């Protein structure tokens, strides 16, 4: 049985932890669910989120929300 390919959400914040940065990575197998989660994370954190396939190729990106 073939496993569905993994999809990773990558949220980076280079300004946290005294400038050393932080990275949050979540794994998904459903691309639509990954995109919905990325959009929600971007809105709630104010950070951009990158969506990558299991070979680390970028398959999508959600920009940080613009500030008004």
SULFEN-V98249 format. One line per field, one symbol per residue. ss: DSSP state (H for helix, E for strand, L for the rest). psi: psi as a letter, one per 20 degrees, with the letter a starting at -180 (. if undefined). A space follows every 50 residues. Layout:
ss->???
psi->???
This chain:
ss->LLLLLLEEEEEEELLLLLLLLEEEEEEELLHHHHHHHHHHHHHHHLLLEE EEELLLLEEEEELLLLLL
psi->ppqqqqpppooqniirlkjirqpppqpqiohghgggggggggghijqqpp pqaijjppirqoqqqqp.
